[in-house]
Amino acid sequence: METLIQFQGGGVHQIVVIIHVLLFVYWLGGDLGVFYSSKFVVRSDISPEARAIAAKIMLDLDQVPRMCMSLMLTVGGILTEFIGIPHPLYQQVGIVLLGPVWLFCVTYLHFWHGSKAYPLVAKFDMFIRYAVVIGIPISVWMHWETNKLAEYPWVAGKLIMFAFLVFCGIMVRGKIGPFFSTLMKCKAGEMPTEAENEAQRKSLSKVRVWVFMIWAGVFLSAFSGIMNRSGIIYSAEEPVRTTYSTMHGG
């Protein structure tokens, strides 16, 4: 019986793995750039114009991790097919569509800020985030046996971790308000008051706690994937788990 997600040969698997690795690299690497540039945005000893330029660099860099995050669940879901985790048709459709739809949302919100459709797209983007945070743990619990997650608990762990990473992103949004209100004043060429500067610094300090948790979560997810997928020979059929000795004639 054919499914929506079909694979022919190892070449497709290798390509998807490369994409998965690149998403991890640019997610974490882009976040480091955002973290570094944010330090200049809150500096009250430089001009509002300089702070506004630093903010533009920060926001442009921040788009890269957002794009990587939006595609990660789709790419990861496709990879699980290679290790023998089945997905019903409705899950296959959701896996294939989620990435492109979410990517459209985060891209639109970055490049078309202020457009008529912006509020609607922003609400839909937030709907996706809450659906992921709430839906993934429920789905893992419901499909622990039917999707063979009991045989691959590390996959379930990565799914739960991804939901937590999205939750951290929501918390960042909830605490970054004073940061952006002062930023808007800098972009207008106005000098913020010391109270506004202090509120901006406090806001960034609260956000960084969640950012550090995102970094730790992304690293742990990558570590778990590498450690548990080593020794698996992937094919269009069933995966075969090997050991070092069998791979080397021992």
N, C-alpha and C positions, 0 to 999 in steps of 0.2 A: 504493500500500500504506500503510495507516494504521499509525502507531506509537503507543506509549504516551504520548509527549509530543506533543501537538497544539497548534498556535497558529493563531488566526484573527485577522488584522488586526494593525495596529501597536499597538493599545491594550494588549494583553497584554504585548507586549515592553516598553512604557514602564513598566508596573507592575512587572515583574520587575527592570528596571534601577533603578527607585527603591528597591526592596527591597534590591538589591545595594549601592547607595550607602549606604543607611541602616545596613546591616550593617557596612560599612567604618567609617562615622563613629562608631558606638557601640562598635565593637571598640576602635579606637584611643582614642577619647575616654574610654571606661570605664577603660581601662588607665592613662590619665593620672591619673584619680581614685584608683585603687588605689595607684599609685606615691606620690602625695602623702600619702594617709592612712597609708601604711605607715611614714612617718617618725615619726609620733606613737606608733605601737605600740612602737617600740624605745627611746623616751625613758625613761631611768631616773630623770629628775628629776620625773616626774609620778606620780600614784598608780596602783596596779594597776587600780583601777576605771576611771580615765580611759583607761588603755591598753586595757582590755577594750572600752570603748565605741568607741574608735578602730578596734579590730580588727573589731568588728561592722560598722562603716561600710565598712571595707576589704573584708571578705568579701562583703557585700551588693553593693557596686559591682563586685566581681570576677565576680559571676554574669553581668553583662551581656556582657562580652567572651566569656565561655564560651558563652553562648547564641548570640551572633553567629557564633562560630567553628563551632559545630555545624551551622549552617544554610548557611554560605558555600559549601561544595562542592556542595550541592544546587542552590542558586540559580545559581551559576556554571555548573554543568553544563547547566542548562536554557537559560541564555543562549547557550551554544555552539551549540545547535540553530539559533538564529537566523542564525548566520553560516555555516551549512552543514556543520558537523562532525557526521557521522552516529554514532549509537550503536546497537549491537546491542541486542536486547530485554533481555538480562540486565543490560547496563549501564544501560539506561533504568530498569529496576526498581530497581537499586541506587541510582541518582541520586535517584529520587523518594522512596525509603524511608529513605535514610541520614539526611537532615536531621531528620525527625520522631523517628526512633528515637534518634539522638544527643542531640537536644534533650530528650527524655524522661529520658535518663540523667543529663545535667548538672543538670536541674531537680530530679530525685528526690534526687540526692546532696546538693543544697543544702538542700532543705526537709525531708527525712526522714532526717537524720543519726541514726544509732543504731538504725534500724529493723531488723527481722530480715532483710529483703531487701537491706539496704545493702551488705554485703560482696559479694553476687552482682552487684549493679548496678555496683559499683565495678570489679570484675574485667572485666565486659563493656565498661564505658566505656574501660578501659585496653586491652582487646583491640581496640576500634575505633581507638584512637589508633595502636597499633602496626601495625594493618592499613593505615591511611592512610600512615604513614611508609614502610612497606616496599612496600605495594601500588601506590601512585601511580607511583613511578619505574619499576617493572616494567611497569605498564600503559602508560605513555608510550612506553617502548621497544618493547613488543609491538605497539602500535597507531599507530606513527609514520606508516605508510603507509595502513593500512586505515581509520583515522579522520581522514585528511587533516591530521594534526598537522604534517606537513612543510610544508603550505601556511600554517599558522598557528603558527609556532614560539613566538610570545609566549604562546599558550594553554598550550603545553607548559611554558614557563618559569613561568607562574603556578601550574600544577599542582605542579611541583617545589618552588616556593617555599612553597606551602601545606603540603606534606609537611614541609618544613624548619621551618615555624612550629609545627606540631604536635610535632615533635621537640624544639624549644626548650621547649615547655610541659612535656614529659616530663622534661626536664632540670631545670626549675624545681622540679617535684615531688620530684626526687631530692635536691635541695640545700636544701630549705626545712624539713627536719625539726627542727633546733634552734630555728628561728623559732617553730614551732607549739608545741613543748614548753614554751617559756617563756611563750608566749601562754596556754596552758591554765592555767598557774600564776597568771597575772594574772586570768583569768576566775574562778578560785576565790577571788580576793581575797587571795592570798598575795603577799608581796614577794619577787621573784626575787633571787638572789644576784648579786654583781657578775660572777662567772664566767658565770652563765647569761645575764646581760644582754650580755656581750661575745660569747658564742656566738651569741646571737640577732642581734646586729649583723653579725657575720661571715657568718652564713647569708644575711641579707638582701643583703649586699654581693655575695655570689656569685650570688644569684638575679638581681640587677639587670643583670648582664652579659647574661644570656639574655633578659631583658625588653627591653633596648635593641635586641637583634637582632630580637626580634619586632616592635618598632615600625618598625625599618628595613625589615623584610620586608613588613609590611602596606603601608607607604608605597610601596615599589617595585612591589608588585603592583598597587596602585591606579594608580600613574603609568603602568605598562606597559599596563594595560587602557584607560585614557583615551587615550593616545597612539596605540595601534594600532587602536582601534575607531572613531576619528573618521574621517569620510568614508565609512562603510559605511551604505548604505540597507538596512534590514532589512524583510523581508516574510515572508509565509507560504511563498514560493517560494525562489529562490536569492538570496543577498545580492549587491548591486552596489556595488563600490568606486568612489568618485568622487573628484575633486580639487576644490580650491577654485574653479578656473576654470570647470569644467563645471557646478558648482552655481550659479554666478553668471553664467552665460551668456558666459564668457570663451573 
